[in-house]
Amino acid sequence: MDTISLQFTEQVRAQLALANNITILTHKNPDGDAMGSGLALYNYLQEKGKNSTFIVPNDLANYLNWMPGVENTIVYETDKDKAETIIAATELLFFVDFNHSSRLSAANDKIAGLQIPKIMIDHHPEPENIANIVYSRISASSTCEMVYELLNGLENDNTLSKDVATCLMVGIITDTGKFSHNSSNPATFMAAAGMLKAGIDKDFIVDKIYNNYSEDRLRLLGHTMCNKMVIIPEYGTAFISLSLEEQQKFNFQKGDAEGFVNYPLSIAGITLSAFFMEKENMVKCSFRSKGDFPANILSQNHFKGGGHLNAAGGESQLSLNETIEKFKSILPEFEKYFNNAKA
């Protein structure tokens, strides 16, 4: 069973002993795992008397705005001067839930040249050389699982605080879809058990994540599944799309389309699901797959993205319709994976 190394834990312990001003950074459009791992570290370091700050590139989705410590999170895009002042005084950096500098967006310009220790904790493949202390494990369910292992090691298996454990559980729940995928490693459930031991309210967390949407969001979901889902049976593929006009019609708020791409995979015979959402200057692309279908390779080769085998994302500079046509045109390239699914 893959778990964190004692060497990495001790390297982090040594750096924490030397630093007081510590900054934690995560990727653009932070999801549950990004916010969970970042806020867990923030709360833990605060409890240890460190001057810690969690900075995100842009605003987070509403379904995450209740998490412990979220009110102290700095949004680089809207509070740039404050964020840059904090970064300039930082003695130690943590990178969580990303492994390429481009995911930091504009904040990367202020980070790249800093000659200070940088610690990366991430579970995505093909990490870029952006940190000098690295814990990278693609077999982990989430970055939160990895941060749990680190903090548990630093505390010598003593129970973490309820606030820290709550943040960590958010990342595991969201990145595994409530333990429905990417959660076959015993280490994931050992981490979850440790969080329950800390006194978290698991049902409360699930309710806040999945039962905290607006009426408009539910109506948008209904419209998307009923009117926008297209099935390509010969390739075991389904895709859905949302135009800017449709988003406006349903009063779209950040995070409202979270999880939409997963729904078509519940249809018998569907191996690949794609979701295309029009933005002001590009089309955001999300891909989910079953079995050995490499959603990350599809995204990397054709949509300037990447990710995990069965969960990836990217973008397109083409129009929404042109992006969809491009997607359909590349499906024959992956025909063998569809055939494997039929076998």
C-alpha positions in Angstrom: 0.0 0.0 0.0 1.5 3.4 -1.1 1.8 5.9 1.7 3.8 8.9 2.6 7.5 8.4 3.3 9.1 9.2 6.6 11.8 11.2 4.7 9.2 13.6 3.3 7.5 14.0 6.7 10.8 14.8 8.4 11.8 17.2 5.6 8.6 19.1 6.1 9.0 19.1 9.9 12.5 20.6 9.5 11.2 23.4 7.2 8.3 24.2 9.6 10.8 24.6 12.4 12.7 27.3 10.4 9.7 29.3 9.1 7.0 31.4 10.6 5.5 33.2 7.6 4.1 30.4 5.5 1.9 30.7 2.4 -0.2 28.0 0.9 -1.2 28.1 -2.8 -3.6 26.1 -5.0 -4.8 26.1 -8.5 -7.2 28.3 -10.5 -10.9 27.5 -10.1 -10.3 25.7 -6.8 -12.5 22.6 -6.2 -13.2 20.7 -3.1 -9.8 19.0 -2.9 -7.9 22.2 -3.6 -9.8 24.1 -0.9 -9.8 21.1 1.5 -6.1 20.6 1.4 -5.2 24.3 1.5 -7.6 25.1 4.4 -6.5 22.0 6.3 -2.9 23.1 6.1 -3.9 26.7 6.9 -5.8 25.7 10.0 -3.2 23.3 11.2 -0.4 25.8 10.9 -2.5 28.5 12.7 -3.1 26.0 15.5 0.7 25.6 15.7 1.2 29.3 16.1 2.5 29.9 12.6 1.6 33.0 10.5 0.0 31.1 7.7 -2.0 32.4 4.7 -4.0 30.5 2.1 -4.1 32.2 -1.4 -6.3 31.1 -4.3 -6.0 32.5 -7.8 -9.7 33.4 -8.2 -13.1 33.1 -6.5 -14.3 29.7 -5.2 -17.7 28.1 -5.8 -20.5 28.8 -3.4 -20.8 25.2 -2.3 -17.4 25.5 -0.6 -17.9 28.9 1.2 -18.8 27.4 4.6 -15.5 25.6 5.3 -13.5 26.3 8.5 -11.1 29.2 7.8 -12.5 30.1 4.4 -13.3 33.6 5.5 -9.5 34.3 5.8 -8.7 33.0 2.4 -7.0 35.6 0.1 -8.3 35.7 -3.5 -5.3 36.9 -5.7 -7.5 38.1 -8.5 -9.5 40.5 -6.3 -6.9 41.4 -3.6 -3.7 41.4 -5.6 -1.8 44.0 -3.6 -2.4 42.2 -0.3 -1.6 38.8 -1.8 1.7 40.1 -3.3 2.7 41.7 0.0 2.2 38.4 1.8 4.1 36.4 -0.9 7.0 38.8 -0.7 7.3 38.2 3.1 6.9 34.4 2.8 9.6 32.1 4.2 8.0 28.8 3.1 5.6 27.9 0.3 3.2 25.0 0.0 1.7 24.0 -3.4 -1.3 21.8 -3.0 -3.4 20.0 -5.6 -1.5 21.1 -8.6 1.9 20.3 -10.2 2.3 22.8 -13.0 3.0 26.5 -12.5 0.5 27.5 -15.2 -2.3 26.4 -12.8 -1.4 29.4 -10.6 -2.5 31.8 -13.3 -1.2 35.4 -12.7 0.1 34.5 -9.3 2.9 32.5 -10.8 4.8 35.6 -11.9 5.4 36.5 -8.2 6.3 32.9 -7.2 8.7 31.7 -9.9 11.7 33.7 -8.8 11.4 33.3 -5.1 14.5 31.6 -3.6 12.8 30.0 -0.7 11.8 26.4 0.2 8.8 25.1 -1.8 6.9 22.0 -0.9 4.5 20.3 -3.3 1.8 17.9 -2.4 -0.2 16.6 -5.3 -1.8 13.5 -6.9 -1.8 14.5 -10.6 0.5 12.8 -13.1 3.6 14.2 -14.8 4.7 16.8 -12.2 6.7 19.9 -13.3 9.9 20.7 -11.4 8.4 23.6 -9.4 9.3 22.6 -5.8 12.4 21.2 -4.0 10.4 19.0 -1.6 7.8 16.9 -3.4 5.2 14.3 -2.4 3.5 13.2 -5.7 1.4 10.0 -5.7 -1.2 9.5 -8.5 -2.6 6.5 -6.7 -4.0 8.7 -3.9 -7.7 9.5 -4.0 -7.1 13.1 -3.4 -4.5 15.6 -2.2 -6.5 15.8 1.0 -5.6 12.1 1.6 -2.0 12.9 1.2 -2.1 16.0 3.5 -3.8 13.8 6.1 -0.9 11.4 5.9 1.5 14.3 6.4 -0.3 15.9 9.3 -0.9 12.5 10.9 2.8 11.8 10.6 3.8 15.2 12.1 1.5 14.6 15.0 2.7 11.0 15.5 -0.8 9.6 15.0 -2.5 12.0 17.5 -5.9 13.1 16.5 -6.1 16.2 14.4 -8.5 19.0 15.2 -12.1 18.9 14.0 -11.6 21.9 11.7 -8.6 20.4 10.0 -10.3 17.0 9.6 -13.5 18.6 8.3 -11.5 20.3 5.5 -9.7 17.1 4.6 -12.9 15.2 4.4 -14.3 17.7 1.9 -11.5 16.9 -0.5 -11.8 13.1 -0.2 -15.6 13.2 -0.6 -15.5 15.5 -3.7 -12.6 13.8 -5.5 -14.1 10.4 -5.0 -17.7 11.3 -5.7 -18.8 10.2 -2.2 -16.4 7.2 -2.5 -17.9 6.0 -5.8 -14.7 6.2 -7.8 -10.9 6.4 -7.3 -11.3 5.0 -3.8 -10.2 1.3 -3.9 -7.1 1.8 -1.8 -7.3 1.0 1.9 -5.3 4.1 2.7 -8.3 6.3 1.6 -10.6 4.7 4.1 -7.9 4.7 6.8 -7.7 8.5 6.3 -11.4 8.8 6.4 -11.6 6.8 9.6 -9.0 9.1 11.1 -11.1 12.1 10.2 -14.2 10.5 11.8 -12.1 9.9 14.9 -11.4 13.7 15.1 -15.1 14.2 15.5 -16.2 15.5 12.1 -19.9 15.5 11.2 -19.8 13.6 7.9 -23.5 14.0 7.1 -23.2 17.7 7.6 -20.3 17.9 5.2 -22.1 15.9 2.5 -25.2 18.1 3.0 -23.2 21.3 2.6 -21.5 20.0 -0.5 -24.4 18.3 -2.4 -27.6 19.8 -0.9 -26.7 23.5 -0.9 -27.5 24.5 -4.4 -30.0 27.1 -5.8 -33.3 26.3 -7.5 -31.7 27.7 -10.7 -29.0 25.1 -10.5 -31.4 22.2 -10.4 -33.4 23.6 -13.3 -30.2 24.1 -15.2 -29.3 20.4 -14.6 -32.7 19.4 -15.8 -32.3 21.5 -19.0 -28.8 20.2 -19.6 -29.7 16.5 -19.3 -33.0 16.7 -21.1 -32.2 19.1 -24.0 -28.4 19.2 -24.4 -27.2 15.6 -23.9 -26.0 14.0 -27.1 -25.3 10.2 -27.4 -22.9 8.7 -29.9 -23.6 5.0 -29.4 -21.1 3.7 -31.9 -18.3 5.2 -29.7 -19.9 4.7 -26.3 -19.8 8.5 -25.9 -22.1 11.2 -24.5 -21.5 14.9 -24.4 -23.3 17.9 -23.1 -22.8 21.6 -23.6 -23.8 25.0 -22.2 -23.7 28.3 -24.1 -23.3 31.7 -22.5 -26.9 32.4 -23.4 -28.1 29.3 -21.5 -26.0 30.1 -18.5 -27.5 33.6 -18.4 -31.1 32.2 -18.7 -30.6 30.1 -15.6 -28.7 32.7 -13.6 -25.5 30.7 -13.6 -23.3 31.0 -10.6 -19.7 29.7 -10.2 -19.9 26.0 -9.3 -23.4 25.4 -10.6 -22.2 23.0 -13.3 -20.1 21.0 -10.8 -20.6 17.3 -11.4 -22.7 17.6 -14.6 -20.1 15.7 -16.6 -20.5 12.6 -14.5 -24.2 12.0 -15.1 -23.9 10.5 -18.6 -21.6 7.8 -17.3 -24.6 6.3 -15.5 -26.0 5.3 -18.9 -25.4 1.7 -19.9 -22.8 1.4 -22.7 -21.3 4.9 -22.1 -17.5 4.9 -21.6 -16.7 8.5 -22.2 -18.5 11.7 -21.1 -17.6 15.2 -22.1 -18.9 18.6 -21.0 -18.3 21.8 -22.9 -19.1 25.1 -21.3 -18.7 28.4 -23.2 -16.8 31.2 -21.5 -16.1 34.8 -22.7 -12.9 33.9 -24.4 -12.7 30.1 -24.6 -14.6 26.9 -24.0 -14.0 25.0 -20.8 -13.8 21.2 -21.5 -14.3 18.4 -18.9 -13.9 14.7 -19.6 -14.8 11.6 -17.5 -14.3 8.0 -18.5 -14.6 4.4 -17.4 -12.0 1.6 -17.4 -8.8 2.1 -19.3 -10.1 5.0 -21.5 -7.4 7.7 -21.1 -9.4 10.9 -20.7 -6.1 12.6 -19.7 -4.4 11.8 -23.0 -7.5 13.0 -25.0 -7.4 16.2 -23.1 -3.7 16.7 -23.3 -3.4 15.9 -27.0 -6.4 17.9 -28.2 -7.5 20.4 -25.6 -4.4 21.8 -23.9 -5.2 20.0 -20.7 -4.6 16.9 -18.7 -5.4 15.2 -15.5 -6.1 11.7 -14.4 -6.8 8.6 -16.4 -10.6 8.8 -15.9 -11.0 12.5 -15.1 -9.4 15.4 -17.0 -10.0 18.9 -18.2 -8.8 21.3 -20.8 -9.9 24.3 -22.9 -10.5 25.3 -26.5 -10.0 28.6 -28.3 -12.6 27.6 -30.9 -16.2 28.5 -30.8 -18.5 26.2 -28.8 -19.9 24.5 -32.0 -16.4 24.1 -33.5 -15.1 22.6 -30.2 -17.9 20.0 -30.3 -17.2 19.2 -33.9 -13.5 18.8 -33.1 -14.3 16.5 -30.2 -16.5 14.3 -32.4 -13.8 14.1 -35.1 -11.2 12.7 -32.8 -13.3 9.8 -31.4 -12.1 7.3 -34.0 -8.6 7.9 -32.7 -9.6 6.2 -29.5 -11.7 3.4 -31.1 -9.7 0.6 -29.5 -10.8 1.7 -26.0 -14.4 1.7 -27.0 -14.0 -1.8 -28.4 -12.4 -2.9 -25.2 -15.4 -1.7 -23.2 -17.7 -3.7 -25.5 -15.7 -6.9 -25.2 
